[in-house]
Structures are given as C-alpha cells and as structure tokens.
Amino acid sequence: MRIFVGCSTSSVVPIKYRDLASEIATMLTRNNHKLVFGGPQSGMMGKCYMTFKYEEAKTKAVLDISEVSVLEDVEVDASKVSPSTFQISMSQAS
C-alpha cells in the first residue's frame, strides 16, 4: 500500500513529534508500505522520508513545479511533478 505523508516540513516542530513521525514510518516500512511525500527533507515529513530510506523502503515524491528543486536533495524511486498543487490533488483523486 502507498502511504501519503502530508505533515509539517517545519524544522521548528518539537523533537517529540519528529521522533513520533519516525516511529510511525518505521512501523509502515516494516509492513511493506511505500511512501508518497511532497516536501523537503526537514521537519516531520523529512523524518518520515529519512526513515523510509534508512529502512530501504520505496519512496515517491509528488511535487508542484515550484518545489522541483527538492529533487536535487533527495533520492527517490519515482517522482511526479505537476504545474500546481491543485493539479496534483486532482490527478490523485481520479
């Protein structure tokens, strides 16, 4: 199953929440889930991404064109770039 992570990318989120994100990501990877994420390598979303990479689980970045530079800093198994966040949400709904 693919799991979408849409949590905070802020680096000022308290460490207890970032640790919780990592714990949940570990449980997901150990149940053979794949990560779909749409943000940089920071905050809670970054912790999920790093945990999936550490556990050697599959990751997919789904970004709008304004965030395409994120792909320069992460290693993903797949990516999808759309002109806008709205178009991303519409394509995921169909």
DSSP file with accessible surface (Angstrom, degrees, kcal/mol):
  #  RESIDUE AA STRUCTURE BP1 BP2  ACC     N-H-->O    O-->H-N    N-H-->O    O-->H-N    TCO  KAPPA ALPHA  PHI   PSI    X-CA   Y-CA   Z-CA
    1    1 A M              0   0  153      0, 0.0    33,-2.5     0, 0.0     2,-0.4   0.000 360.0 360.0 360.0 142.1    0.0    0.0    0.0
    2    2 A R  E     -a   34   0A 171     31,-0.2     2,-0.5    33,-0.1    33,-0.2  -0.779 360.0-157.7 -89.3 134.7    1.2    3.5   -0.7
    3    3 A I  E     -a   35   0A  36     31,-3.6    33,-3.0    -2,-0.4     2,-0.5  -0.953   5.0-148.1-114.5 123.8    1.1    5.9    2.3
    4    4 A F  E     -a   36   0A 134     -2,-0.5     2,-0.6    31,-0.2    33,-0.2  -0.803   8.0-156.4 -91.2 130.6    0.9    9.7    1.7
    5    5 A V  E     +a   37   0A  15     31,-2.5    33,-0.7    -2,-0.5    -2,-0.0  -0.941  21.5 165.6-108.4 118.6    2.6   11.8    4.3
    6    6 A G        +     0   0   59     -2,-0.6     2,-0.2    31,-0.1     3,-0.1  -0.439  32.0 126.0-126.5  54.2    1.4   15.3    4.5
    7    7 A C        -     0   0   37      1,-0.2    38,-0.1    36,-0.0    -2,-0.1  -0.499  65.9 -52.3-107.8-177.5    2.7   16.5    7.8
    8    8 A S        -     0   0   45     -2,-0.2    37,-2.3     1,-0.1    36,-0.8  -0.158  31.3-170.2 -60.1 139.6    4.8   19.5    8.8
    9    9 A T        +     0   0   53     34,-0.2     2,-0.1    35,-0.2    -1,-0.1   0.365  50.9 121.4-103.6   1.7    8.1   20.3    7.0
   10   10 A S    >   -     0   0   47      1,-0.1     3,-0.9    32,-0.1    34,-0.3  -0.416  57.7-149.3 -69.3 136.1    9.0   22.9    9.6
   11   11 A S  T 3  S+     0   0   82      1,-0.2    -1,-0.1    -2,-0.1    -3,-0.0   0.524  92.3  69.4 -82.6  -2.8   12.2   22.4   11.4
   12   12 A V  T 3   +     0   0  122      2,-0.1    -1,-0.2     3,-0.0     3,-0.1   0.413  67.7 118.9 -95.5   4.3   10.8   24.1   14.5
   13   13 A V  S <  S-     0   0   20     -3,-0.9     5,-0.1     1,-0.1    30,-0.1  -0.485  81.6 -94.7 -65.5 134.0    8.4   21.3   15.2
   14   14 A P    >>  -     0   0   70      0, 0.0     4,-1.5     0, 0.0     3,-1.3  -0.185  30.1-118.8 -53.2 143.0    9.3   19.9   18.7
   15   15 A I  H 3> S+     0   0   90      1,-0.3     4,-3.0     2,-0.2     5,-0.2   0.811 110.1  65.9 -55.5 -32.7   11.6   16.8   18.5
   16   16 A K  H 3> S+     0   0  137      1,-0.2     4,-1.8     2,-0.2    -1,-0.3   0.879 104.1  45.5 -61.8 -33.4    9.0   14.6   20.2
   17   17 A Y  H <> S+     0   0  105     -3,-1.3     4,-2.3     2,-0.2    -1,-0.2   0.876 112.0  50.4 -77.1 -36.6    6.7   15.0   17.1
   18   18 A R  H  X S+     0   0   63     -4,-1.5     4,-1.9     2,-0.2    -2,-0.2   0.912 111.6  49.3 -65.0 -39.5    9.6   14.4   14.7
   19   19 A D  H  X S+     0   0   69     -4,-3.0     4,-2.4     2,-0.2    -2,-0.2   0.900 109.4  51.9 -65.1 -39.7   10.5   11.3   16.7
   20   20 A L  H  X S+     0   0   84     -4,-1.8     4,-2.6    -5,-0.2     5,-0.2   0.918 107.4  52.6 -62.5 -41.8    6.9   10.1   16.6
   21   21 A A  H  X S+     0   0    7     -4,-2.3     4,-2.4     1,-0.2    -1,-0.2   0.914 110.0  49.0 -59.6 -41.5    6.8   10.6   12.8
   22   22 A S  H  X S+     0   0   28     -4,-1.9     4,-2.4     2,-0.2    -1,-0.2   0.907 109.8  51.0 -65.9 -40.9    9.9    8.4   12.5
   23   23 A E  H  X S+     0   0  120     -4,-2.4     4,-2.0     2,-0.2    -2,-0.2   0.917 111.9  47.0 -62.9 -43.6    8.4    5.7   14.8
   24   24 A I  H  X S+     0   0   76     -4,-2.6     4,-2.3     2,-0.2    -2,-0.2   0.923 111.1  51.7 -64.9 -42.8    5.3    5.6   12.6
   25   25 A A  H  X S+     0   0    1     -4,-2.4     4,-2.7    -5,-0.2     5,-0.2   0.898 107.1  53.7 -60.9 -39.1    7.3    5.5    9.4
   26   26 A T  H  X S+     0   0   29     -4,-2.4     4,-2.1     1,-0.2    -1,-0.2   0.934 108.7  48.6 -61.4 -45.3    9.3    2.6   10.8
   27   27 A M  H  X S+     0   0  114     -4,-2.0     4,-0.6     1,-0.2    -2,-0.2   0.908 111.8  50.2 -60.5 -41.2    6.1    0.6   11.5
   28   28 A L  H ><>S+     0   0   36     -4,-2.3     5,-2.1     1,-0.2     3,-1.0   0.920 110.0  48.8 -64.8 -43.9    4.9    1.4    8.0
   29   29 A T  H ><5S+     0   0   12     -4,-2.7     3,-1.8     1,-0.3    -1,-0.2   0.889 107.2  55.4 -64.5 -36.9    8.1    0.2    6.3
   30   30 A R  H 3<5S+     0   0  163     -4,-2.1    -1,-0.3     1,-0.3    -2,-0.2   0.616 105.5  53.3 -73.7  -9.7    8.1   -3.0    8.3
   31   31 A N  T <<5S-     0   0  109     -3,-1.0    -1,-0.3    -4,-0.6    -2,-0.2   0.044 122.3-108.0-107.0  19.7    4.6   -3.7    7.0
   32   32 A N  T < 5 +     0   0  142     -3,-1.8     2,-0.2     1,-0.2    -3,-0.2   0.766  65.9 152.1  63.4  32.7    5.9   -3.2    3.4
   33   33 A H      < -     0   0   40     -5,-2.1     2,-0.3   -31,-0.0   -31,-0.2  -0.588  37.8-133.2 -88.5 157.7    4.2    0.1    2.7
   34   34 A K  E     -a    2   0A  96    -33,-2.5   -31,-3.6    -2,-0.2     2,-0.5  -0.843  17.0-125.0-109.1 149.0    5.6    2.7    0.2
   35   35 A L  E     -ab   3  59A   1     23,-2.5    25,-2.2    -2,-0.3     2,-0.5  -0.798  19.7-174.4 -99.3 130.5    6.0    6.4    1.0
   36   36 A V  E     +ab   4  60A  14    -33,-3.0   -31,-2.5    -2,-0.5     2,-0.3  -0.993  22.3 167.2-115.9 120.9    4.5    9.2   -1.2
   37   37 A F  E     -ab   5  61A   0     23,-2.6    25,-2.6    -2,-0.5   -31,-0.1  -0.920  31.1-161.5-136.0 162.7    5.6   12.6    0.1
   38   38 A G        +     0   0   20    -33,-0.7    26,-0.2    -2,-0.3    23,-0.1  -0.106  59.8  66.4-137.4  40.5    5.6   16.1   -1.2
   39   39 A G  S    S-     0   0    2      1,-0.1    -2,-0.1     6,-0.1   -31,-0.0  -0.924  77.0 -74.0-153.6 178.1    8.0   18.1    0.8
   40   40 A P        -     0   0   43      0, 0.0     2,-1.5     0, 0.0     9,-0.2  -0.045  54.4 -90.9 -73.0 177.0   11.6   18.8    1.6
   41   41 A Q  S    S+     0   0   79      5,-0.1     2,-0.3    29,-0.1   -32,-0.0  -0.329  94.4  87.0 -87.2  54.0   13.9   16.8    3.8
   42   42 A S  S  > S+     0   0   42     -2,-1.5     4,-2.5   -34,-0.0     3,-0.3  -0.917  72.1  11.9-144.7 169.0   13.1   18.7    7.0
   43   43 A G  H  > S-     0   0    6     -2,-0.3     4,-1.8     1,-0.2   -34,-0.2  -0.117 115.6 -33.0  60.8-155.9   10.5   18.5    9.9
   44   44 A M  H  > S+     0   0   43    -36,-0.8     4,-2.2   -34,-0.3    -1,-0.2   0.887 141.0  53.1 -67.9 -38.4    8.2   15.6   10.4
   45   45 A M  H  > S+     0   0   12    -37,-2.3     4,-2.5    -3,-0.3    -2,-0.2   0.925 108.8  50.7 -64.1 -40.3    7.9   14.9    6.6
   46   46 A G  H  X S+     0   0    0     -4,-2.5     4,-3.0   -38,-0.3    -1,-0.2   0.885 107.5  53.2 -63.7 -38.9   11.7   14.8    6.4
   47   47 A K  H  X S+     0   0   59     -4,-1.8     4,-2.3     2,-0.2    -1,-0.2   0.912 109.6  48.9 -63.5 -41.2   11.9   12.3    9.3
   48   48 A C  H  X S+     0   0    9     -4,-2.2     4,-2.5     2,-0.2    -2,-0.2   0.952 112.6  48.0 -61.8 -47.0    9.4   10.0    7.5
   49   49 A Y  H  X S+     0   0   10     -4,-2.5     4,-2.4     1,-0.2    -2,-0.2   0.945 112.5  47.9 -58.8 -48.7   11.4   10.3    4.3
   50   50 A M  H  X S+     0   0   79     -4,-3.0     4,-2.7     1,-0.2    -1,-0.2   0.888 111.1  51.5 -63.9 -35.9   14.7    9.6    6.1
   51   51 A T  H  X S+     0   0   11     -4,-2.3     4,-2.5     2,-0.2    -1,-0.2   0.932 109.4  49.6 -66.0 -43.9   13.3    6.6    8.0
   52   52 A F  H  <>S+     0   0    0     -4,-2.5     5,-3.0     1,-0.2    -2,-0.2   0.917 113.3  46.9 -61.5 -40.9   11.9    5.1    4.7
   53   53 A K  H ><5S+     0   0   49     -4,-2.4     3,-1.4     3,-0.2    -2,-0.2   0.924 111.3  51.1 -66.7 -42.3   15.3    5.5    3.1
   54   54 A Y  H 3<5S+     0   0  192     -4,-2.7    -2,-0.2     1,-0.3    -1,-0.2   0.902 111.9  46.9 -60.3 -40.2   17.1    4.0    6.2
   55   55 A E  T 3<5S-     0   0   54     -4,-2.5    -1,-0.3    -5,-0.2    -2,-0.2   0.402 114.5-120.9 -82.6   2.4   14.8    1.0    6.1
   56   56 A E  T < 5 +     0   0  179     -3,-1.4    -3,-0.2     1,-0.2     2,-0.2   0.846  60.7 151.2  59.5  38.0   15.4    0.7    2.3
   57   57 A A      < -     0   0   19     -5,-3.0    -1,-0.2    -6,-0.2     2,-0.1  -0.585  51.7 -89.4 -95.0 160.9   11.7    1.2    1.5
   58   58 A K        -     0   0  119    -25,-0.2   -23,-2.5    -2,-0.2     2,-0.3  -0.429  42.7-169.8 -72.9 142.4   10.3    2.7   -1.7
   59   59 A T  E     -b   35   0A   4    -25,-0.2    18,-1.9    -2,-0.1    19,-1.1  -0.978   9.9-170.5-133.6 146.4    9.7    6.4   -1.9
   60   60 A K  E     -bc  36  78A  60    -25,-2.2   -23,-2.6    -2,-0.3     2,-0.5  -0.996  13.3-147.1-136.2 129.4    7.9    8.7   -4.4
   61   61 A A  E     -bc  37  79A   0     17,-2.0    19,-2.3    -2,-0.4     2,-0.5  -0.832   9.8-170.2 -95.7 131.4    8.0   12.5   -4.5
   62   62 A V  E     + c   0  80A  10    -25,-2.6     2,-0.3    -2,-0.5    19,-0.2  -0.968  24.7 158.9-122.5 110.4    4.9   14.3   -5.7
   63   63 A L  E     - c   0  81A   2     17,-2.6    19,-2.3    -2,-0.5     2,-0.2  -0.896  40.3-120.8-132.1 157.6    5.6   18.0   -6.1
   64   64 A D  E >   - c   0  82A  17     -2,-0.3     3,-2.3    17,-0.2     4,-0.2  -0.591  45.1 -99.5 -92.3 165.5    4.4   21.1   -7.9
   65   65 A I  G >  S+     0   0  100     17,-2.0     3,-1.3     1,-0.3     4,-0.2   0.792 119.2  64.8 -58.0 -28.4    6.8   22.8  -10.2
   66   66 A S  G 3  S+     0   0   91      1,-0.3    -1,-0.3    17,-0.2     3,-0.2   0.697 107.7  41.9 -70.4 -16.0    7.7   25.5   -7.6
   67   67 A E  G X  S+     0   0   74     -3,-2.3     3,-2.2     1,-0.1     4,-0.3   0.224  75.9 114.0-113.0  14.0    9.3   22.8   -5.4
   68   68 A V  G X   +     0   0   62     -3,-1.3     3,-1.7     1,-0.3     4,-0.3   0.795  64.6  72.3 -59.7 -24.7   11.1   20.7   -8.1
   69   69 A S  G >  S+     0   0   64      1,-0.3     3,-1.7    -4,-0.2     4,-0.4   0.754  79.7  76.3 -64.0 -19.3   14.5   21.7   -6.7
   70   70 A V  G X> S+     0   0   16     -3,-2.2     3,-1.8     1,-0.3     4,-0.6   0.868  83.1  66.5 -56.7 -34.3   13.7   19.4   -3.8
   71   71 A L  G <4 S+     0   0   48     -3,-1.7     3,-0.3    -4,-0.3    -1,-0.3   0.722  89.7  64.2 -64.5 -18.1   14.5   16.5   -6.1
   72   72 A E  G <4 S+     0   0  159     -3,-1.7    -1,-0.3    -4,-0.3    -2,-0.2   0.757 108.3  40.5 -72.6 -23.5   18.2   17.7   -6.2
   73   73 A D  T <4 S+     0   0  117     -3,-1.8     2,-0.3    -4,-0.4    -1,-0.2   0.420 109.9  60.7-107.1  -3.0   18.5   16.9   -2.5
   74   74 A V     <  -     0   0   19     -4,-0.6     2,-0.6    -3,-0.3   -25,-0.0  -0.906  67.0-136.3-126.9 156.8   16.6   13.6   -2.1
   75   75 A E        +     0   0  141     -2,-0.3     2,-0.3    -3,-0.0    -3,-0.1  -0.958  34.8 170.5-111.6 114.4   16.9   10.1   -3.5
   76   76 A V        -     0   0   36     -2,-0.6   -16,-0.2    -5,-0.1     3,-0.1  -0.880  41.0-136.3-124.2 158.2   13.5    8.8   -4.6
   77   77 A D  S    S-     0   0   82    -18,-1.9     2,-0.3    -2,-0.3   -17,-0.2   0.736  91.5  -0.4 -82.1 -24.9   12.4    5.7   -6.5
   78   78 A A  E     -c   60   0A  47    -19,-1.1   -17,-2.0     2,-0.0     2,-0.3  -0.975  64.8-165.6-156.3 159.8    9.9    7.8   -8.5
   79   79 A S  E     -c   61   0A  61     -2,-0.3     2,-0.4   -19,-0.2   -17,-0.2  -0.989   7.4-161.3-149.5 155.4    8.7   11.3   -8.8
   80   80 A K  E     -c   62   0A  71    -19,-2.3   -17,-2.6    -2,-0.3     2,-0.5  -0.984   8.5-167.2-138.3 125.8    5.8   13.3  -10.3
   81   81 A V  E     -c   63   0A  56     -2,-0.4   -17,-0.2   -19,-0.2    -2,-0.0  -0.968   8.3-176.4-116.7 128.3    6.0   17.0  -11.0
   82   82 A S  E     -c   64   0A  13    -19,-2.3   -17,-2.0    -2,-0.5     6,-0.1  -0.848  37.9-114.0-119.4 159.1    2.8   18.9  -11.8
   83   83 A P  S    S+     0   0   91      0, 0.0     2,-0.3     0, 0.0   -17,-0.2   0.775  96.7   8.6 -63.0 -26.4    2.3   22.6  -12.7
   84   84 A S  S  > S-     0   0   41    -21,-0.1     4,-1.6     1,-0.1     5,-0.1  -0.989  70.0-115.0-151.8 160.1    0.3   23.2   -9.5
   85   85 A T  H  > S+     0   0   86     -2,-0.3     4,-2.4     1,-0.2     5,-0.2   0.875 116.3  59.0 -61.8 -36.9   -0.7   21.7   -6.2
   86   86 A F  H  > S+     0   0  138      1,-0.2     4,-2.3     2,-0.2    -1,-0.2   0.928 104.4  49.1 -58.8 -45.6   -4.3   21.8   -7.4
   87   87 A Q  H  > S+     0   0   91      1,-0.2     4,-2.2     2,-0.2    -1,-0.2   0.853 108.5  54.4 -65.8 -31.9   -3.4   19.6  -10.4
   88   88 A I  H  X S+     0   0   22     -4,-1.6     4,-1.9     2,-0.2    -1,-0.2   0.962 110.3  45.6 -63.0 -49.5   -1.6   17.1   -8.1
   89   89 A S  H  X S+     0   0   63     -4,-2.4     4,-1.3     1,-0.2    -2,-0.2   0.881 112.8  50.7 -64.3 -37.2   -4.7   16.7   -5.9
   90   90 A M  H  X S+     0   0  101     -4,-2.3     4,-1.0    -5,-0.2    -1,-0.2   0.902 110.0  49.1 -67.8 -39.0   -7.0   16.4   -8.9
   91   91 A S  H  < S+     0   0   37     -4,-2.2    -1,-0.2     1,-0.2    -2,-0.2   0.843 110.5  51.3 -71.0 -29.2   -4.8   13.7  -10.5
   92   92 A Q  H  < S+     0   0  106     -4,-1.9    -1,-0.2     1,-0.2    -2,-0.2   0.787 105.7  56.5 -75.5 -25.7   -4.7   11.8   -7.3
   93   93 A A  H  <        0   0   85     -4,-1.3    -1,-0.2    -5,-0.2    -2,-0.2   0.771 360.0 360.0 -77.5 -23.7   -8.5   11.9   -7.0
   94   94 A S     <        0   0  135     -4,-1.0    -3,-0.0    -3,-0.1     0, 0.0  -0.304 360.0 360.0 -92.2 360.0   -9.1   10.2  -10.3
